[in-house]
Amino acid sequence: MLLGVDVGMARVGVAASDREGLLATPVKTLKRDAKKSSDIAVLVKLAAEREAREIYVGLPRAMSGGETASTTMARDYARELLHALERACVVAEVRLVDERLTTVSAHRSLHEAGLDGRKHRAVVDQAAAVAILQQVLEMRRNGQHEPGEPAAREYLGPGDGS
């Protein structure tokens, strides 16, 4: 079982794969809690309950491939998740995977499915998490067994080699 995570400033979307690793489905949207990290605690609980062996956090790079403030936020979040998993003795690898345009494609998919634009906010983070995880599943089917990059225990900034 794999989990996909789309981290935003206000919400965190979560998706999960089936046991065979063929299909990603939405799980839930968490309210981002930067002070108490309750969203991280819920992710750790989900990982334990679902016996997730890998968690893929979307890494929002600039279109040029460069790093942005959102990229740093995602790296920090992945690192915090990694530490929380270790403290809870939950064995799961945390990896960062390029997620350029996943939120844009999630909005487009929701629009094409006939969902009113005002209702997108409630589910767009889950849809983006599904897109991130489905991309990982496709990469794995195409022979890339460890898509993305491992979350670094400490992140020093762009160019630190992580």
C-alpha positions as CSV (number, residue, x, y, z in Angstrom):
1,M,0.0,0.0,0.0
2,L,1.2,3.5,-0.9
3,L,0.0,6.9,0.2
4,G,0.1,10.1,-1.9
5,V,0.1,13.5,-0.2
6,D,-0.6,17.0,-1.7
7,V,0.5,19.6,0.8
8,G,-0.9,23.1,0.6
9,M,-0.9,26.1,2.9
10,A,-4.4,25.4,4.3
11,R,-5.2,21.8,3.4
12,V,-3.5,18.4,2.8
13,G,-5.0,16.0,0.4
14,V,-4.4,12.3,0.9
15,A,-4.8,9.4,-1.5
16,A,-4.1,5.6,-1.2
17,S,-3.3,2.9,-3.7
18,D,-5.0,-0.5,-3.8
19,R,-2.9,-3.5,-2.5
20,E,-1.8,-4.4,-6.1
21,G,-0.5,-0.9,-6.7
22,L,-2.7,-0.3,-9.8
23,L,-5.1,2.5,-8.8
24,A,-5.0,5.6,-6.6
25,T,-8.2,6.6,-4.8
26,P,-8.9,9.7,-2.6
27,V,-8.9,9.2,1.2
28,K,-9.5,12.5,2.8
29,T,-8.6,16.2,3.1
30,L,-6.9,17.3,6.3
31,K,-6.9,20.8,7.7
32,R,-3.2,22.0,7.7
33,D,-2.1,22.5,11.3
34,A,1.4,24.0,11.2
35,K,1.4,24.7,15.0
36,K,0.2,21.4,16.5
37,S,0.9,19.1,13.5
38,S,-2.4,17.3,14.0
39,D,-2.5,16.7,10.2
40,I,0.9,14.9,10.5
41,A,-0.4,12.8,13.3
42,V,-3.4,11.8,11.2
43,L,-1.1,10.9,8.3
44,V,1.0,8.7,10.7
45,K,-2.1,7.0,11.9
46,L,-3.3,6.4,8.3
47,A,0.1,5.0,7.4
48,A,0.0,2.6,10.3
49,E,-3.6,1.5,9.8
50,R,-3.1,1.0,6.1
51,E,0.3,-0.6,6.5
52,A,1.7,1.9,4.0
53,R,5.3,1.1,3.1
54,E,5.9,4.3,1.0
55,I,4.4,7.8,1.3
56,Y,4.8,10.1,-1.7
57,V,4.7,13.8,-1.0
58,G,4.2,16.1,-4.0
59,L,7.1,18.4,-4.7
60,P,5.8,21.6,-6.4
61,R,8.7,22.8,-8.5
62,A,8.6,25.9,-10.7
63,M,7.8,25.2,-14.4
64,S,11.5,25.6,-15.1
65,G,12.2,22.8,-12.6
66,G,13.6,25.2,-10.0
67,E,12.9,25.5,-6.3
68,T,10.3,27.8,-4.9
69,A,8.9,28.7,-1.4
70,S,6.3,25.9,-2.0
71,T,9.1,23.5,-2.8
72,T,10.8,24.3,0.5
73,M,7.5,23.9,2.4
74,A,6.9,20.5,0.9
75,R,10.4,19.4,1.8
76,D,10.0,20.6,5.3
77,Y,6.6,18.8,5.6
78,A,8.1,15.6,4.3
79,R,10.9,15.8,6.8
80,E,8.5,16.5,9.6
81,L,6.4,13.5,8.5
82,L,9.5,11.3,8.4
83,H,10.4,12.2,12.0
84,A,6.8,11.7,13.2
85,L,6.8,8.2,11.6
86,E,10.0,7.3,13.3
87,R,8.8,8.6,16.7
88,A,5.7,6.4,16.3
89,C,7.7,3.4,15.2
90,V,5.9,3.3,11.9
91,V,8.1,1.9,9.1
92,A,7.4,3.8,5.9
93,E,9.7,5.5,3.5
94,V,8.8,9.1,2.6
95,R,9.7,10.2,-0.9
96,L,9.2,13.5,-2.8
97,V,7.9,13.4,-6.3
98,D,7.6,16.2,-8.9
99,E,4.0,17.4,-9.0
100,R,4.0,20.2,-11.5
101,L,0.5,20.8,-12.8
102,T,-1.3,18.2,-10.6
103,T,-3.5,20.8,-8.9
104,V,-4.3,22.4,-12.3
105,S,-5.1,18.9,-13.8
106,A,-7.2,18.1,-10.7
107,H,-9.3,21.3,-11.2
108,R,-9.7,20.4,-14.8
109,S,-10.8,16.8,-14.0
110,L,-13.3,18.0,-11.5
111,H,-14.7,20.6,-13.9
112,E,-15.0,17.9,-16.6
113,A,-16.8,15.6,-14.1
114,G,-19.4,18.4,-13.8
115,L,-18.5,19.5,-10.2
116,D,-19.4,23.1,-9.6
117,G,-16.3,25.3,-9.3
118,R,-17.3,26.5,-5.8
119,K,-17.2,22.9,-4.6
120,H,-13.7,22.2,-5.9
121,R,-12.0,23.4,-2.8
122,A,-13.4,20.6,-0.7
123,V,-12.0,17.9,-2.9
124,V,-9.3,19.4,-5.1
125,D,-6.5,18.5,-2.6
126,Q,-7.6,14.8,-2.7
127,A,-7.8,14.9,-6.5
128,A,-4.3,16.3,-6.6
129,A,-3.1,13.6,-4.2
130,V,-4.7,11.0,-6.4
131,A,-2.9,12.5,-9.5
132,I,0.5,12.5,-7.6
133,L,0.1,8.9,-6.5
134,Q,-1.3,7.7,-9.9
135,Q,1.8,9.2,-11.5
136,V,4.0,7.2,-9.1
137,L,2.0,4.0,-9.9
138,E,2.5,4.6,-13.6
139,M,6.3,5.2,-13.1
140,R,6.6,2.0,-11.1
141,R,4.7,0.1,-13.9
142,N,7.2,1.5,-16.3
143,G,10.1,0.1,-14.4
144,Q,11.0,2.9,-12.1
145,H,10.8,1.2,-8.7
146,E,11.7,4.2,-6.5
147,P,10.2,7.3,-8.2
148,G,11.1,10.7,-6.8
149,E,13.8,11.3,-4.1
150,P,13.9,10.3,-0.5
151,A,12.9,12.9,2.0
152,A,16.0,14.3,3.7
153,R,16.3,14.1,7.5
154,E,17.6,17.7,7.4
155,Y,17.0,20.1,4.5
156,L,19.5,23.0,4.2
157,G,18.1,24.6,1.0
158,P,18.5,24.3,-2.8
159,G,21.9,22.8,-3.8
160,D,22.4,20.9,-0.5
161,G,22.6,17.6,-2.4
162,S,19.2,16.2,-1.1
